[in-house]
């Protein structure tokens, strides 16, 4: 059973989906993760809030679907 995604992973997925780094500029996902990480660290707590809330909801849902799951 996969773990629930954390706020940064949700942000990174959205970052890639929106095409913030075009594939013709960079297609190595390691570098895309580094870029997303830099952007994430520069964001304020308020800017991160949507992804934090999504991560909390995903964690709650994961707990309901997989009660007793430990990682």
N, C-alpha and C positions, 0 to 999 in steps of 0.2 A: 504494500500500500504506500503510495507516495505521500510525502509530507505536504501539509498545506503551504502555499507560497507565502513568503514574507512580503512586506511593503516594497522593498527594493526590487524584488523579482517581478512583482506586478508592475512597478514603474518601468522596469527595463523592457518588459513585454510590450507595454504601451508605447514606449520610446521607439522601439523597432517597428511596431505596427504603423506608427505615424510617419515613418520614414525620415526621422530627424537626421539620420546619417545615411545619405543615398548609397546604394550598393555600388554605384560606379565610383564613389569616393573611397569607401571602405567596405569590404565584405567579410573580413575576418572577425568572427563573433567575439574573440578575445579582446580585440581592440574596441569593438562596439561596447562591450561591457566596461572597459576602462573609461570610455567617453561618458557613458551613462552614469558611471560611478562618480566621475568628476562633477557632472551636472547635479546629481543627487546630493552630494556633499555641499554644494553651493546653495541649495534650496533652503528656504526657511522652514521652520516647523509647520507653519500655516500652509505653505505650498505643498508640503509632503502629506498633509492631512487626508486628502482623498484616498491615497494608496494605503495609508495606515488603517483607515476605516475598512477598506476592502479586505485587507489582510486579516483584520479582527473578525469580520464576517465569515471569511473563508475558513478561519480556524474554528469558529463556532460550528459551522456546517460540517466540517471534517469530524469534529467531536461527536456530533449527532449521528453521522453516517458510520463512523468507526469508533464506537464507545470502547474505552479501555486501551486504545492504541497508544503505544509508547515508542519514542524514538530517541 
